[in-house]
Amino acid sequence: MIDDSLHGPRSVPISALEHYAYCPRQAALIHVEAYFDSTVDTVRGDLAHAAVDRGGSGQDRRGHPVWRSLPVWSTELGMHGVCDVVEFGAGGPTPVEHKSGTYRAGGPADVQVAAQVLCLREMFDAEVPAGVVFAGRDRRRHVVVVDDGLADLVRSKVSAVRELLESGELPPPVYSTRCRRCSLRPGCLPDVPVHAASSLFEPRAETTWEWDD
């Protein structure tokens, strides 16, 4: 992780923005506690990324240059990451984020690909009006237009994640329907009361023992 106080604030991983947008506690478990657990869905995602993770340049079916696993960053916003694919068409670079599941408009994937767009705008001094989320479940490309509202959302998430990483604190669990799909549920314990979960790791207060003669 980039963290050089001589060159500005701590740089935030773009992947952490997606995790935080899904659940702040999930982001802390992964990026603060270094906790991760594999499920069928995460393994499926790893397999879906196998082709793009090899990196390198090439061409798409339309003959446009593409680059796989391209590192990107924004000095202005203080974030960095890796784009699955960047297509270099006539209108400039376009990031394509690959997801193994379904796509939900306005969800965490939009924050992730929008962050990539902002990085490419700064790196290439180009317009880059939109990014693409490719959903493996329906095999479709979903265009994500990065307007001022979405760009501001990314900036707010960057600040929130940086504060989370610097504090090193684990947010309390909030049990909801999204927990059913989360691979970190076994270690997160979202459905256990906060006081009960805390008591597992906190020693009891000291006491004075009285012995019968």
N, C-alpha and C positions, 0 to 999 in steps of 0.2 A: 504494500500500500504506500502511495506517495504521501509523505508527511514531512515537509521541510519548512520549518518556521521562517527560514531566511527567504523563501520564495512565496510567501503568502499563506493563506489558511490551508488546513488539511484538505487534500483532494479526496473526494467521495467516489466510491465505485458506483458505476451506473447500475450494476446488478442490485446494489443495495436500495436504490430508488424504487425498483420494481417490488422488492420484498417489503419495503416500508409502506408502499401504496397498498399492498395486499394486507399487511398486518405489521405494525411497529414492533410487536413482540417477536414475530418471525425474523425481522431484520436484525434485532438484537441477538437472538439465539445464534444466528448464522455468523454475523460480522463482529459480535462482541464476545460471545461465549464459544464461538467456533464449533457449534453443534450442528450436525446434519445427519439425516437418516434417509436411506433409499427405500423407495416403494416401486410398485409396478409403473406408476406414472413417471417417476423421475428417471427410471431406467429407460422407459420408452422415449423420454425426452433426450437422454444421452445418445441413444441410437439414432434418433432423428437428426441430431447435430453432428453425427460422425463425418458426413461429407464436408460440411462447412468448416469444421474444426481443423481440417488438414491444412487450411490456409492456402495462400498462393493466388495468382491471378489467372484469368481465363476470359471466356466470352459466354454470354447467355445465348438463348435460342434466336434472339434478334440480332446477334452479332455485336452487341454492346460490351465494352470491357467491364469485367467484374473483378472484385477482390474479396477473398474470403478471409475471415478472422482478422479484420483490419483494426489495429489499435487506434483509438480516437481519444481526444481529450479537449477540455476547455479550460484555459488558464483564467479566463474572466470569471467563470462560475465556480471553478475549482472542482472538477469532476473528470473521471477517466473511465475507460472501458474498452470493450472489443465488439465491433459490429460483426454479426454473423456473415452478412454479405453486403457489399456496397456496389451498386450498379452505377456506372458512369455513362449516362446517356447524354443526349444533346442539351438537356436542361441542367446538367451538372450531376453531382453525386446524390444517390438516394439509398438510404440504409434499408435493408430488408431483414427483419427479425423473425427467426423461425421458431414456431411454437408447435408442440406435438398435439395439443388439445384443440379446444374450440376458441373462438375469438369473441370477446365481449367488448363492444364499443364503450369507451370511457373507462376501461379497466386499467390495471397495472401495466399491461403491455403497452398501452398508449403513452404512459409516462416514460417507459424505458426507451421506446423508439423516438419519442420527442427529444429526449436527452441526447440521443445519437445525432439527431438532426441539428441541434444547437451546436454540438461539437464540430460537425462537418461545416456548418456555416462559418464558424470561426477559423477552422483549419484551412479551408479552401477559399475563404472570402467570397462565398457563393450564396445564392438565394435559398436553395434547398427548401421548397415550400412544404414538403411532406415526406413521410416515411411510409414503410409498408410492413405489415405484420402478416406473415404467411402462416395460416393455421393448417396443421397437418390433418386435423379431423375431417375438415371439409375440402382440403386441398385447394383453398382459395387465397388470393391476395386481398388484403384489406388495407385500403389507403387511409393513413392518419394525417390529416392536415394540421400542421403545427402553427396555429394562430397565436395572437398575443396572449389569450387566456390560457392556452395549454403551456406556452413558454413560461408564463408567470407561475403556473402550477409546478413546473419542473424546478424553478428557482426556489420556491417555498419548500419543496421536498429535499432539495440539496441542503438547505439550511437546517431543516429538521433532522436529517440523517447525520449531518456533521455534529450537531449538538448531542445526538444519541451516542455516537462513537466516542466523543470526547468525554461524556459523562460516565460511560461504561456501565450504566444502570439498565436493568432488565425491566421493561414495562410490565405491569400486572396483566394477567390473562383476561381476555374478554371472549367468552364463549359465544359462538355464532355458527351459522350454517357453513361458513367458509372453513371452519375447523375440520369438517368432515373430509375435505380434500387436501388437507395439509399433511405433508410427510413428517413434520416435526411434532405432531400431536403426542406421540408416546413420551417425549421429553418435555413438552410444553405443559401438559396436564391442564388444559384450558377449562375442563369441567370439574376440577377440584377447587373447593373454596380457597381463597387466597391465604387465610389464616392457617388452614390445614396444610397447604403446600409449604408455607414458610416454616411451620413447626417441625417439618421433617429435617431441616438443615440448621435450625437454631437450637443451641443448648438451652436447657432449662435454667432458670435462675438459681443461684446458690442458696442453700438452705442449711439450717443447723439441725444436726441429727441428735436425738435424745435416746439414750440407751436405758433400758430397764435393768436394775440391779438384780 
